[in-house]
Amino acid sequence: MNSSLKGKVHSFQSLGAVDGPGIRFVVFMQGCPYRCPYCHNPDTRPFSGGEEYTVEDIVKKAVRFKSYFGEKGGVTVSGGEPLAQADFVAKLFEELHKVGINTALDTAGYPVNESVKSVLKHTDTMLCDIKFASEDEYKTYIGTSLETTLRFIEECNNYNTDIIIRHVVVPGMTDSVENIKQIAALAKRAKSLQKIELLPFKKLCVQKYNELGLDFPLKDTPECDRKTIERLTETVR
């Protein structure tokens, strides 16, 4: 691989504050094989979309924001599902490390192969979603396997990577105390677990679905309030 390797990018966010440690330059990759019912970026799903960038293009963009990163900040690659373009992300992270920029990956987990391992070698922080607590729910709602995510988390244990487990709290679906306890138990498979982040389900994405002519599966589900997140976070603690 070389720095001219191209990847499909949906968009960039200059100074993100919720995508890993510190202030982050966020790269949203195009394309995702999963179909999460609460997906807030349906426009990143098609692999046919996006714009091609080289590794060098993105490194140049990131370097411009380096002075804002401080000690903990850096670049986060999200999506879509970034590991669907693992070769590109691996080279991007390698080049970012060469210029002293911290790397983070936001993923739902992915089948482990040599390309994915190459990404992990150059990942400082892993933000990994555990979307549901059971195999049946994963197959019903996501179209993949919980075991795939758990095996991915266990593979991360072989690398010097901090792990943050994320879980979206959806009223009537994932907001029970028992569910959160199960998620916390699964998260313990990560030896370098830093914390578990409970994210409230929101519906700011409804307009995107409408514009794309897509049906939002949870359009009639109420948003998750702050008190629920606080209560369930105490359960995790």
Secondary structure, DSSP 8 states (H G I E B T S, - for coil): --TT-EEEEEEEEEEESSSSSSSEEEEEES--S---TT-S-GGG--TT-SEEEEHHHHHHHHHTTHHHHTTT-EEEEESS-GGGGHHHHHHHHHHHHHTT-EEEEEES-----HHHHHHHHT-SEEEEE---SSHHHIIIIISS-HHHHHHHHHHHTTSS-EEEEEEEE-TTTT-SHHHHHHHHHHHTT-TTEEEEEEEE---TTHHHHHHHT---TTTTS----HHHHHHHHHHH-
